[in-house]
Amino acid sequence: MANIILWYQTGLPDAVIDQVISDCKDNMDPLEQSKVGMIDKVAPESIRKSEVSWIPSTSWIGGFIYSYVLKANRDNFKYDIEGIEQDAIQYTHYGLDGHYRWHTDTALEMYSETSGNAGNDFVTENCEKQRKLSFSLQLSDALSYEGGNFEIQSDNSFKKVIAPRIKGTLFIFDSRYRHRVTKITKGKREALVGWVSGPRWK
């Protein structure tokens, strides 16, 4: 039976991870408040509290991450995938009280947040690519913050799986499963997050 989430201890040295963070901050746009779904407005803090920016997936770290995505897909998921969505990876910063409540990264219901017929238009006309896999690379040291656990929930057992907090851990999971980041109570958590898309489910 396939697993809903896999993780890899990449072995990236601390100095390399610190360089990734530095490169992100040097090359990315200014941090902005997180958004949700298709709505182009800041997420209410009751749903999500974090700051994000973007780096191109063509950076060396994008290639490094995608090699693990391909391995996970070959060994476990076996989905029809084509690449990292929008050729971009999200740098995410969770400060004090930062969190993201239970959600999925892909679901038709998320498009109900749009106005007018935008949701229907998306489904009938523009939905030729869908998120299939999500990934997150842990950039922070496990002991540098409290709270901030990444949790994912199985539809069958409703048991929560808590991903490892070890610096350099990359976890890859099915985008359709509910997951969250619990509230940060001390320190900060940094991660690189992205989504892998492929042809529409049939």
Secondary structure, 3 states (H helix, E strand, C coil): CCCCEEEEECCCCHHHHHHHHHHHHHHCCCCEECECCCCCCECCCCCEECEEEEEECCCHHHHHHHHHHHHHHHHHHCCCCCEEHHHEEEEEEECCCCEEEEECCCCHHHHHHCCCCHHHHHHHHHCCEEEEEEEEEECCCHHHEEECCEEEECCCCCCEEECCCCCCEEEEEECCCCEEECCEEEECEEEEEEEEEEECCC
